Amino acid sequence: MPGAIRLVVGLGNPGKEYERTRHNAGFWLVERYAQQSGVALRKDGKYQALVGRMPNNGAWLVLPQGFMNASGHAVQMLAGFFKIPAAEILVVHDELDFSPGTAKMKLGGGIAGHNGLRDISHRLGTHDYWRLRLGIGHPGDKDRVADYVLQKPSAEDRADIDEAIGRSIEILPLCLAGDLQGAMQKLHSVEKEKKKEAPVEKKVEPKVETKPEPKKPEPEKPAAKGLFGSLFGKKK
């Protein structure tokens, strides 16, 4: 079907050292989808990638094995050999600008400093391929990003990322059937509902106990003097 996704690429770094790090979120999704679909991902030296093919529609599932900054090699080779245009490629990657648990999809756009996207765009000669972005959060300081993406997320963040991966996998059949707009609408509608349901934190002012001020003592009244003393004062 024209416009259907024929190549799903998960981005990450190969090896045990990196398999649980944030930068491998794209790997996590494609690996889980392959497992659920009964597709074996086998190493192919020609493409320098783990490669599998969906049985019903022939779409390719790919995990480049040349490290993140060489991700484009496998994409370029497969897309060139099977004549797959950029608009029929879906790249799944980690996204610093989204919080864990967020998943969004778009066509084209910039690379936002992502080395995997940079290499793919360079080798394809275009930014106009589909992206499925999985939020991993931001360390808050751009100088810490390089270390942050190569660290394991907390248990809570990993659970949120896994939940977003599950929702993303649900829309992949629509992508492979050519209904990209439907897939995007379904995924993003869930994101909107999540925002509505998120509890709004109210700022609670600390309760300060106030003690009643002690009553001021009444000024003492001068003792009453005799009639003449009060009128004329006491003579010395």
C-alpha positions in Angstrom: 0.0 0.0 0.0 1.5 3.4 -1.0 2.4 5.5 2.0 2.5 2.5 4.4 5.5 2.1 6.7 7.8 -0.5 5.3 10.8 0.0 7.5 10.7 0.4 11.3 14.0 1.4 12.8 14.8 1.3 16.5 17.7 3.5 17.7 20.2 2.5 20.4 23.7 1.2 21.1 24.6 -2.5 20.9 26.1 -4.4 23.8 25.3 -5.4 27.4 26.8 -2.2 28.6 24.1 -0.1 27.0 21.1 -2.3 26.8 19.3 -0.7 29.8 20.3 2.9 29.2 17.9 5.6 28.3 19.4 6.0 24.8 18.2 2.5 23.9 14.5 3.3 24.2 14.1 2.8 20.5 15.6 -0.7 20.8 13.2 -1.5 23.6 10.2 -0.8 21.5 11.3 -2.7 18.4 12.5 -5.7 20.4 9.2 -5.9 22.2 7.2 -5.5 19.0 9.2 -8.2 17.3 8.7 -10.6 20.2 4.9 -10.0 20.3 4.8 -10.4 16.5 6.8 -13.6 16.5 9.6 -12.1 14.4 13.2 -13.2 15.0 15.8 -10.4 14.8 18.9 -11.9 13.3 22.3 -10.2 12.7 23.0 -9.4 9.1 26.6 -8.4 8.5 25.8 -6.7 5.1 23.5 -4.2 6.8 25.4 -4.1 10.2 22.1 -4.6 11.9 19.7 -7.0 13.6 17.0 -7.5 11.0 13.6 -9.2 10.9 10.6 -9.1 8.6 6.9 -9.1 9.4 5.1 -12.1 8.0 1.8 -10.5 6.9 2.9 -7.3 5.2 6.7 -7.7 4.7 7.7 -4.7 6.7 11.2 -4.7 8.0 12.2 -4.3 11.7 15.7 -3.1 12.1 18.1 -2.4 15.0 21.3 -0.9 13.7 24.4 -2.3 15.4 27.0 0.3 14.4 26.4 2.5 17.5 24.2 5.5 17.6 26.2 7.9 15.4 26.4 5.2 12.6 22.7 4.3 12.7 22.2 5.6 9.1 24.2 2.9 7.5 21.7 0.1 7.9 18.8 2.5 7.1 20.5 3.6 3.9 21.4 0.1 2.8 17.9 -1.4 3.4 16.0 1.6 2.0 18.2 1.6 -1.1 18.1 -2.1 -1.8 14.3 -2.5 -1.3 13.5 1.0 -2.8 11.8 2.3 0.3 11.3 6.1 0.2 11.9 8.2 3.3 8.2 8.8 3.8 7.8 5.0 4.4 10.4 4.8 7.1 9.5 5.1 10.9 12.4 5.8 13.2 11.8 5.1 16.9 14.1 7.1 19.3 14.5 8.5 22.8 13.4 12.2 23.2 14.9 14.4 25.9 12.3 17.1 25.5 9.4 14.8 26.7 8.9 13.4 30.2 9.0 9.7 30.7 5.7 8.2 29.7 5.1 10.5 26.8 5.1 9.2 23.2 4.5 11.3 20.1 4.7 10.8 16.4 5.5 13.2 13.6 6.7 13.4 10.0 10.0 15.2 9.4 11.5 17.9 11.6 14.9 18.7 13.0 17.3 16.3 14.8 17.6 18.2 18.1 21.2 17.1 18.6 20.3 13.4 18.3 23.3 11.6 16.8 21.2 8.8 15.4 18.8 11.1 13.6 21.7 13.2 12.4 23.4 10.2 10.7 20.1 8.9 9.2 19.2 12.4 7.8 22.7 12.7 6.4 22.7 9.3 4.6 19.1 9.6 3.3 19.6 13.2 2.3 16.4 14.3 3.9 14.7 14.9 7.3 11.3 13.8 5.8 10.9 10.4 7.5 8.5 9.5 10.3 9.6 9.6 13.9 8.1 7.9 17.0 9.5 9.8 20.0 9.7 8.2 23.4 10.2 10.7 26.3 13.1 10.0 28.7 13.2 13.3 30.5 16.0 15.9 30.6 18.7 16.2 33.3 18.1 20.0 33.4 21.6 20.9 32.2 22.7 20.5 28.6 26.3 19.7 29.8 24.9 16.6 31.6 23.0 15.2 28.6 25.8 13.0 27.2 26.1 11.1 30.6 22.4 11.2 31.3 21.3 9.3 28.1 23.9 6.6 28.8 22.6 5.9 32.3 19.8 3.6 33.4 16.5 5.4 34.2 15.0 5.0 37.7 12.5 2.2 38.2 9.7 4.7 38.1 10.9 6.3 34.9 11.4 2.9 33.3 7.9 1.9 34.2 6.5 5.1 32.6 8.7 4.5 29.4 7.5 0.9 29.2 3.9 2.1 29.4 4.4 4.5 26.6 6.1 1.8 24.5 3.0 -0.4 25.1 0.7 2.4 23.8 3.0 3.0 20.8 3.0 -0.7 19.8 -0.8 -0.6 19.7 -0.7 2.0 16.8 2.0 0.2 14.8 -0.5 -1.9 12.8 -2.1 1.3 11.6 1.3 2.6 10.5 2.1 -0.6 8.6 -1.4 -0.5 7.0 -0.8 3.1 5.7 -3.1 4.9 8.2 -0.4 7.2 9.6 -2.9 10.0 10.4 -5.1 7.6 12.3 -2.1 6.2 14.2 -1.0 9.7 15.1 -4.5 10.7 16.2 -4.9 7.6 18.4 -1.6 8.0 20.0 -1.9 11.8 20.7 -5.5 11.5 21.9 -4.3 9.3 24.7 -1.6 11.9 25.6 -4.4 14.6 25.8 -6.5 12.3 28.1 -3.4 11.7 30.3 -2.9 15.5 30.7 -6.6 15.9 31.6 -6.5 13.2 34.2 -3.2 14.3 35.8 -3.9 15.7 39.2 -3.2 19.4 39.6 -0.9 20.1 42.5 -2.3 22.8 44.7 0.0 25.0 46.5 -0.7 24.5 50.2 0.4 27.3 52.4 2.0 26.2 55.6 -0.4 26.5 58.6 1.0 28.9 61.1 -0.5 28.7 64.6 -1.0 32.2 66.0 -1.2 32.7 69.8 -3.5 35.4 71.1 -1.6 38.4 72.2 -1.6 38.9 76.0 -3.9 41.6 77.2 -2.1 44.7 78.2 -2.6 45.5 81.9 -4.9 48.3 82.7 -3.0 51.4 83.9 -3.3 51.8 87.7 -5.6 54.6 88.8 -4.1 56.9 91.4 -5.5 56.4 94.9 -8.4 58.7 95.7 -7.3 61.7 97.7 -9.3 63.8 100.1 -11.6 66.4 98.7 -9.3 69.4 99.2 -6.1 67.4 98.3 -7.5 66.4 95.0 -8.5 69.9 94.2 -5.5 71.9 95.4 -2.8 69.3 95.8 -0.9 68.6 98.9 1.0 71.5 100.4 4.7 70.8 101.2 
